[in-house]
Each structure stands twice: as structure tokens, then as C-alpha cells.
Amino acid sequence: PRAIHAYLDQYVVGQTNAKIVLSVAITNHYKRISNLHKDQEIQKANILVVGPTGTGKTLMARTVAQYLDVPFVIADATTLTEAGYVGDDVDSVISRLYNAAGNDIERCQRGIVFLDEVDKIARKGEGATVSRDVSGEGVQQALLKLIEGTKCKVSVQGGRKVTGADTVEIDTANILFVVGGAFVGLDDVIKRRTQGTSIGFSKQVESNTQTSEVIPDDLVRYGIIPEFVGRFAITVNVDELSEDNLVQVLKEPKNSLIKQRSEEHTSELQS
């Protein structure tokens, strides 16, 4: 974990707590894969990252995959639909990971999938939907077995499975799923839980400047089905970047924008 954390520090500014949690969780995941004691089975712990846009959720997952030299793919949850409808099937995510692994099944089965914008597939209300929600609740249900671990057949060429096309069977039991989302409006759900709903002149308004930790019940109220929340044993909160952090992002990381610009300028002068 210390080695992963040190590598993350080179590229990601701030988010100290998130980096610690991710480093330990990912180390435990790969220790689980190479577990020599086969009599004791360890369950997979997928990771849910909650935080505002632009705080480094995708960057952290990509940097860890780069350090570990494992196949990595970023998928957008908004493009996914339930099987049989217009859009990408959930299996297409594994198909893309297979291609990223150079069509190597063993490497693919040790990869990392980052599913972005997962808050956009939340159902509209806390109760069950009356009409069929094929790009929201339907996608969550379709992802359940894939995230938990199942054997799925994916097209070798990528994209949708076509009758007669070559397919390969991928076991997703050892593929780590990291899902992230901004979850706009989740703060209001947390406030209702932490401050209560009582009203009146005697109601004391508490100023809560520090963001409270997200609990599974908050996500269910937001519109994520309980079964989907249950697949993620680890929830990570990422903080909004301050002005000082944004200045650090410009100057300090290994591939910072100022360093990139200065290298471009140097190469232009040399040419």
C-alpha cells in the first residue's frame, strides 16, 4: 500500500484519505487473487468513489492501473442500456477490457474497470419504478452479476455479440470494479439524515461545513438499488479541490500542465 500511495502522490494532489483507502483496498484485492490458501475464500471488495467533478476520481484509478501494469478501461454508465435495447450492453465493458489486455484472457481477468457517471443511472424515486427504466434501474440490475463475478461471453472484435461471430468466455470474479460519480444532490440527502426534518421557530439551524460520510442508506435514497450498493464493500469520499490545490495541480504533479507546456516550448525551440 505504501508503494501505491507514494506513486499516487506523484500524480494526484490532495485527497489524502481517498489515496490511503484506495491503496489498501487495491493491495488487498490483488493479494486475494494470489491467495495460496484455497481452503479460505476471500470475497471481492469493489470500490465506490463519491465526489464532485474534477477531483481526480478517474485519475486515481488510471494511475494505480498504470503502476500495477494491468489492463484498464474507463466506461461511461450513461451509454449502457439493458440487453435488447438501443445502446451498449453491459457486456461491452468486458469486451473493451479484453481488447485493452491485447486479447489475452488471463490478463483481462486481472484488470480494472472504472465505471464513470454511475449516478446518472439512478432511478428517479426511492420506490420501484412503474414503467421500465432500461437505462437506469435496468442497467443497475444488469450489472449486478457482472460486478459480483460471473462468466460472460464477449465478442472478440468488440461491440455487441452477433450470431456466428467469434466469442470468448471471461470470468469477472477477479476483475476489480471501481465506480465513480458526482452524485449531485446527495448532500441534501445527507443533510436530511444528519439534521433531521423538524421545522418551526424553535428549530436550531446547524451549519455543517464538513461533508458527512456517505452511508449505504443515503445512496438508496438517491436512487441506487440496494443490491447494487451491496456489491461495493468500500465507499471512498473525495473532497472538492481548494484554490491552493488547483495551483498545486498546475505546478507540482509529475505531468503537470506547466511542465507539459515548458517541454512543448523546449521542443519547439530545438526544432
C-alpha positions, -999 to +999 in steps of 0.1 A: +000+000+000+028+024+008+043+020-027+010+026-044+003+056-022+038+071-030+031+066-067-003+083-064+013+112-046+034+119-078+003+125-099-027+133-076-029+164-055-047+163-021-073+135-015-051+120+013-078+098+028-090+086-006-055+077-017-049+057+016-082+038+012-076+030-025-040+019-019-050-006+008-082-018-010-064-025-043-034-042-025-059-065-007-077-072-039-045-085-057-035-104-025-069-121-027-063-131-064-029-147-055-043-162-023-024-195-017-048-208+010-075-221-013-095-235+017-103-199+028-121-180+001-119-142+003-148-122-012-141-094-037-143-058-025-153-034-053-149+003-047-174+032-050-159+067-053-182+096-045-171+132-051-175+164-072-165+166-109-128+173-115-114+160-081-094+131-096-116+101-093-107+087-128-071+098-125-065+078-093-079+046-108-059+051-141-027+059-121-030+027-100-036+006-131-005+022-147+016+014-117+004-022-115+007-027-153-028-043-155-054-037-183-076-007-175-107+006-192-129+036-185-166+031-194-194+056-193-225+043-175-247+067-194-242+048-227-253+015-212-288+001-216-305-032-206-299-061-230-321-059-261-324-021-263-306+005-284-272+013-268-243-007-254-249-039-234-231-041-200-210-070-215-194-044-239-174-031-209-157-065-205-152-067-243-133-034-242-112-047-213-104-078-233-092-056-262-072-034-238-055-066-225-043-074-260-069-102-264-052-121-235-078-138-214-056-142-183-045-106-183-081-094-189-093-114-158-069-094-136-079-060-150-096-029-135-128-014-149-136+022-140-174+028-145-179+066-146-211+087-142-227+059-122-250+084-105-267+090-139-282+055-138-300+062-105-338+056-106-360+086-103-375+077-069-368+056-039-397+032-047-398+007-076-404+023-110-438+017-126-425+019-162-394+000-175-363+021-168-339+005-193-311+030-190-313+035-152-326+008-129-323-018-157-286-011-161-280-014-124-297-049-124-278-060-154-245-050-138-252-070-106-239-104-117-211-089-137-197-070-107-201-098-083-184-123-106-198-144-135-187-160-167-198-139-197-192-144-234-179-113-252-172-107-289-136-109-300-139-079-323-156-058-296-191-042-295-223-062-295-224-100-298-235-111-333-248-145-341-219-165-357-192-142-346-162-154-325-167-151-288-145-158-257-156-166-222-143-142-195-147-148-158-153-115-140-147-129-105-112-113-103-119-081-122-119-051-099-148-027-105-143+009-094-174+031-099-175+068-096-200+097-098-205+132-087-239+123-071-252+159-074-279+164-047-265+137-024-255+164+001-292+172+005-300+136+013-272+135+039-284+168+055-319+154+059-304+124+077-279+143+099-300+173+108-335+158+108-367+172+093-382+191+122-395+226+114-407+256+134-394+287+151-375+268+178-356+247+152-319+253+156-301+255+121-267+238+124-240+249+100-223+217+087-192+229+068-176+194+068-191+169+045-205+139+063-195+103+054-219+086+029-237+056+042-254+029+021-289+042+031-280+076+015-273+060-018-305+040-017-325+072-011-306+088-040-319+061-064-292+034-064-309+000-058-299-018-025-285-048-044-261-026-064-249-007-033-243-041-016-218-051-043-194-023-031-178-031+002-157+001+002-170+037-003-145+065-008-153+102-004-132+126-024-131+163-014-136+194-036-103+210-045-095+243-029-078+272-048-044+262-033-049+227-045-057+239-081-024+259-081-006+227-069-023+208-098-008+233-122+028+231-108+036+200-087+024+167-103+048+147-124+029+155-156+016+190-145+003+214-171+031+239-167+058+211-171+040+198-202+039+233-217+075+240-209+085+207-226+065+216-256+082+250-258+116+235-254+110+210-282+097+239-304+129+259-298+151+228-305+132+221-338 
